[in-house]
């Protein structure tokens, strides 16, 4: 009989541990940190290829370089690489963004969004959502999401494309050290 009591006690302890882990799982998510930043970028490369299915359809590749300014005052350059599928100024796009901090740490995100342009003379807007896909340095092992909104200003004379002005919030966790 003593063996049976030990087995029941062990099973009871295992059950309690499983229940505690299950209940504390959401607490780990609640401990996620967040960073907010504003950004300004300009087009440094662009290519658009017409698709002959409907008028005004093209697929594009755009590179945007700029700077982000975090709420705590830290600044960092970023590069965004955007692929788009646009019909008459409206469509969807995917954007990979790499932020490189002064200490060499990086955060890479992949976002998806839609945009609509009313005319070449007016600003358009976009909303993007996505995930953090890689971190290096102090952000090694980062996991999380990103939500961003931006305005695309009409291009000025000599610009490849309009400037991008916006803000982003990332919610993330880092592995414990």
Number of C-alpha atoms within 10 A of each C-alpha: 6 6 8 9 10 11 12 11 12 12 12 12 12 12 12 12 12 12 12 11 12 11 10 12 11 10 11 9 12 10 11 14 12 13 13 17 19 18 19 19 21 22 20 14 13 15 12 15 11 14 14 9 8 10 10 13 19 20 17 16 17 18 20 22 19 19 18 24 16 17 11 9 9 11 18 18 17 21 21 22 18 19 20 21 19 22 17 14 16 17 17 17 20 20 23 19 21 20 21 20 17 11 9 11 14 20 22 20 23 21 21 20 18 17 19 16 18 11 11 12 11 12 17 20 17 19 16 20 20 19 19 22 17 17 20 14 12 14 17 14 16 19 20 18 19 20 18 20 17 20 18 20 18 18 17 11 8 6 12 15 20 20 21 23 18 18 17 19 17 21 19 19 18 15 9 5 3
